[in-house]
Amino acid sequence: MRHTVPIFRLEDESTPVESASRPDGACLVKIYPAVVSGSMIPLDRDEYVFGRDSECEYELTDDFVSRRHAAFRWQGSDCFVADLGSMNGTFVNNLRVTQQQLNNGDQVRIGSHIFKFLVSDHVEAMYHEAVFEMMTVDALTKTYNRRYFDDAFNREVSRSLRHERSLGLLMLDIDNFKQHNDTYGHLVGDELLSGMCERISERIRVDEVFARIGGEEFALAVIEPSKESLDEMGAQLCELIGQVPFQTTAGEIDLTISVGGAYTGGHQAITAKDLFEAADSNLYRAKQSGRNQYCG
């Protein structure tokens, strides 16, 4: 058992709490959707209630958030999050919880919003680290964001030309993603996005750059592949996603992707834009040819 969780009576808000032992500087950092201004929420009260109701300590304007959705409560030096009977649930590190003690660095999802819990002697440094991560990483999928990818890929194209080394680009798009959202709801759509990215991230190498560049569109920079290995990888990613259904709060859901590839051996003048256009064209061919396939 990870923690022994005390039972809170949600209807009783008069229970005394040992606020004197509450650590200084504990906070939540809103990391998704990414904002810098106002992203830090100090947890300097015995209880913070999050919800759509304007009387909550932290109001969230979000159709997927209940009026009183979740409470953050201190018991001595420990902070707990408790779901207040919300419609869509409260999640800690992608697991739905009723009550959960929080550890430093845990991520809490309420509706479409993700918060990072920080409590440390170095909370200020960790806050700046979280803000930097927020500006480079998509918090929902834990992949890099478009801004980071564009910078990194431009550097890789320059290295490819300078050292005459090969470079590959794979562009991935989830098939019929709008239909999944319309059928199961956006929160389940988020589960599919994060599940797909987790599956792909376990397959790729550490020197490959995987990023979310649009709503359901992703890019993968493959360093020094052969043309054959790039094509093989594109086909394998389709199999990786399509062969095993994804477990969600709505049950098992089948998901497929289409993939387009672009390749350079590093011997001819080429730009990042050229590779993007080639991969995007091949992705379009994969979609037009029936989806759930790779074209390169």
LINJOZI-V737951 format. One record per pair of residues at least 4 apart in sequence whose C-alpha atoms are under 7 Angstrom apart, sorted by sequence separation. I is the first residue (numbers start at 0). J is the second residue. D is the distance in Angstrom with one decimal. If there is no record, write none. Layout:
BEGIN
I J D
I J D
END
This chain:
BEGIN
34 38 6.0
64 68 6.2
73 77 5.7
74 78 6.3
90 94 5.0
91 95 6.4
101 105 6.3
108 112 5.6
109 113 6.4
118 122 6.1
121 125 6.3
122 126 5.9
123 127 6.4
124 128 6.3
125 129 6.0
126 130 6.2
127 131 6.2
128 132 6.2
129 133 6.0
130 134 6.3
131 135 6.5
132 136 5.5
133 137 6.9
137 141 5.3
143 147 6.2
144 148 6.2
145 149 6.0
146 150 6.6
147 151 6.1
148 152 5.8
149 153 6.1
150 154 6.5
151 155 6.3
152 156 6.2
153 157 6.3
154 158 6.3
155 159 6.0
156 160 6.4
157 161 6.1
158 162 5.8
159 163 5.3
160 164 7.0
175 179 6.7
176 180 6.3
177 181 6.1
178 182 6.0
179 183 5.9
180 184 4.7
183 187 6.0
184 188 6.3
185 189 6.1
186 190 6.4
187 191 6.3
188 192 6.3
189 193 6.2
190 194 5.9
191 195 6.0
192 196 6.3
193 197 6.1
194 198 6.3
195 199 6.3
196 200 5.9
197 201 6.4
198 202 6.8
199 203 6.5
203 207 6.6
212 216 5.8
213 217 6.7
224 228 6.0
225 229 6.2
226 230 6.3
227 231 6.1
228 232 6.0
229 233 6.3
230 234 6.4
231 235 6.1
232 236 6.2
233 237 6.7
234 238 6.6
235 239 6.0
236 240 6.3
237 241 6.0
238 242 5.6
246 250 5.8
247 251 6.1
269 273 6.3
270 274 6.6
271 275 6.2
272 276 6.1
273 277 6.2
274 278 6.1
275 279 5.9
276 280 6.0
277 281 6.3
278 282 6.1
279 283 6.2
280 284 6.4
281 285 6.3
282 286 6.3
283 287 6.1
284 288 6.0
285 289 6.7
286 290 4.4
50 55 6.0
53 58 5.8
73 78 4.5
90 95 4.2
91 96 6.7
108 113 4.4
117 122 6.4
133 138 6.9
136 141 6.1
137 142 5.5
143 148 6.5
159 164 4.7
180 185 5.1
211 216 6.2
212 217 5.3
224 229 5.9
246 251 4.7
285 290 5.5
49 55 5.8
52 58 6.3
72 78 5.6
73 79 6.3
82 88 6.8
89 95 5.7
90 96 5.7
107 113 5.6
108 114 6.3
136 142 5.7
137 143 5.7
159 165 6.0
211 217 4.4
212 218 6.6
245 251 5.4
246 252 6.6
48 55 5.4
49 56 6.3
50 57 6.7
51 58 5.3
71 78 6.7
72 79 5.3
82 89 5.8
88 95 6.4
89 96 5.9
106 113 6.6
107 114 5.1
136 143 4.2
137 144 5.3
159 166 6.4
210 217 5.6
211 218 6.5
244 251 5.8
245 252 5.2
285 292 5.9
48 56 5.4
49 57 4.9
50 58 5.3
51 59 5.0
71 79 5.6
72 80 6.3
106 114 5.5
107 115 6.3
135 143 5.8
136 144 5.1
180 188 5.3
210 218 5.4
244 252 5.3
245 253 6.3
285 293 5.9
29 38 4.9
47 56 5.6
48 57 6.3
49 58 6.0
50 59 5.5
51 60 5.7
71 80 4.5
106 115 4.5
135 144 5.6
179 188 6.5
209 218 5.9
210 219 6.5
244 253 4.5
285 294 5.5
28 38 5.3
29 39 6.5
49 59 6.9
51 61 6.9
70 80 5.6
71 81 6.5
105 115 5.8
106 116 6.3
209 219 4.5
244 254 6.6
284 294 6.7
28 39 4.6
69 80 6.8
70 81 5.3
104 115 5.9
105 116 5.4
135 146 6.9
208 219 5.5
209 220 6.6
27 39 5.9
28 40 6.2
69 81 5.6
70 82 6.5
104 116 5.3
135 147 5.4
207 219 6.9
208 220 5.1
241 253 6.9
282 294 6.5
26 39 6.6
27 40 5.0
51 64 6.2
69 82 4.4
70 83 7.0
92 105 6.3
103 116 5.8
104 117 5.6
207 220 5.6
241 254 5.7
261 274 5.7
281 294 5.3
26 40 5.4
27 41 6.4
50 64 6.0
51 65 5.9
52 66 4.7
68 82 6.3
69 83 5.1
91 105 6.8
92 106 5.2
103 117 5.0
207 221 5.3
240 254 6.5
241 255 4.7
281 295 5.8
26 41 4.2
50 65 5.7
51 66 4.3
52 67 6.4
68 83 5.3
82 97 5.1
91 106 5.6
92 107 6.4
103 118 5.5
207 222 6.2
240 255 5.8
25 41 6.2
26 42 4.9
50 66 4.8
51 67 6.6
67 83 6.5
68 84 6.9
81 97 5.7
82 98 6.4
91 107 4.5
240 256 6.9
261 277 5.6
24 41 6.9
25 42 5.6
50 67 4.5
68 85 5.0
81 98 4.3
90 107 5.6
91 108 6.4
261 278 4.7
49 67 6.2
50 68 4.8
80 98 5.7
81 99 6.6
90 108 5.0
237 255 6.8
260 278 4.6
48 67 6.8
49 68 5.7
50 69 6.9
79 98 6.8
80 99 5.5
89 108 6.0
90 109 6.8
237 256 5.8
259 278 4.9
49 69 5.3
65 85 5.5
69 89 7.0
79 99 5.4
80 100 6.5
89 109 5.4
237 257 6.8
259 279 6.2
48 69 5.8
49 70 6.1
65 86 6.4
79 100 4.3
260 281 6.3
48 70 4.3
78 100 5.9
79 101 5.7
259 281 4.5
47 70 5.5
48 71 6.4
77 100 7.0
78 101 5.8
87 110 6.8
259 282 3.8
46 70 6.6
47 71 5.1
63 87 6.6
258 282 5.3
46 71 5.5
47 72 6.6
233 258 6.2
257 282 6.5
46 72 4.5
259 285 6.8
18 45 6.4
45 72 5.8
46 73 6.7
258 285 6.7
45 73 5.5
257 285 5.9
16 45 6.8
257 286 6.3
257 290 5.4
256 290 7.0
257 291 4.9
258 292 6.3
259 293 5.8
260 294 6.4
261 295 6.1
256 291 5.1
257 292 5.1
258 293 4.7
259 294 5.0
260 295 4.4
226 262 6.6
255 291 5.4
257 293 6.0
258 294 6.4
259 295 5.6
173 215 5.8
172 215 5.8
173 216 6.8
172 216 4.5
64 109 6.7
171 216 5.7
172 217 6.4
195 240 6.7
64 110 4.9
171 217 5.0
63 110 4.8
170 217 5.8
171 218 6.1
63 111 6.8
170 218 4.5
169 218 5.7
170 219 6.4
169 219 5.1
168 219 5.8
169 220 6.6
21 73 6.9
140 192 6.4
168 220 4.8
140 193 4.4
167 220 5.9
168 221 6.0
21 75 5.7
22 76 6.0
139 193 6.3
167 221 4.8
237 291 6.2
20 75 5.3
21 76 4.5
166 221 6.0
167 222 6.5
237 292 6.0
20 76 5.3
140 196 6.0
166 222 5.2
16 73 6.9
17 74 6.4
18 75 6.3
165 222 6.9
166 223 5.1
167 224 6.5
190 247 6.5
16 74 5.9
17 75 4.9
165 223 4.5
166 224 6.3
234 292 6.6
16 75 6.7
164 223 6.1
165 224 6.1
234 293 5.3
187 247 6.6
233 293 5.7
187 248 6.9
148 210 6.2
167 229 6.6
169 233 6.9
145 210 6.5
230 295 6.4
143 209 6.2
144 210 5.3
145 211 6.2
142 209 6.0
143 210 4.3
144 211 5.2
145 212 4.6
142 210 5.0
143 211 6.2
144 212 6.2
152 220 6.9
142 211 6.2
32 112 6.3
31 112 5.4
174 255 5.7
31 113 4.9
173 255 6.2
174 256 5.2
30 113 5.8
173 256 4.4
174 257 6.5
29 113 6.0
30 114 5.6
172 256 5.5
173 257 6.5
29 114 4.4
30 115 6.8
171 256 6.5
172 257 5.4
28 114 5.3
29 115 6.4
171 257 5.8
172 258 6.5
27 114 5.9
28 115 5.0
171 258 4.5
27 115 5.4
28 116 6.6
170 258 5.5
171 259 6.7
27 116 4.7
169 258 6.5
170 259 5.2
26 116 6.1
27 117 6.1
169 259 5.7
170 260 6.4
26 117 5.4
169 260 4.5
25 117 5.7
26 118 6.7
168 260 5.6
169 261 6.6
25 118 4.5
168 261 5.2
24 118 6.7
167 261 5.8
168 262 6.5
4 99 6.7
35 130 6.8
167 262 4.6
4 100 6.6
166 262 6.0
167 263 6.5
166 263 5.5
24 122 6.5
165 263 5.6
166 264 6.5
165 264 4.1
33 133 6.1
164 264 6.1
165 265 5.0
163 264 7.0
164 265 4.8
163 265 4.2
30 133 5.6
163 266 5.4
160 265 5.0
159 265 5.0
160 266 6.6
168 274 6.9
31 138 5.7
30 138 6.3
31 139 7.0
160 268 7.0
170 278 6.1
169 278 6.5
170 279 6.7
168 278 6.7
170 282 6.7
156 270 6.8
156 271 6.2
174 290 6.6
153 271 5.9
152 271 7.0
END
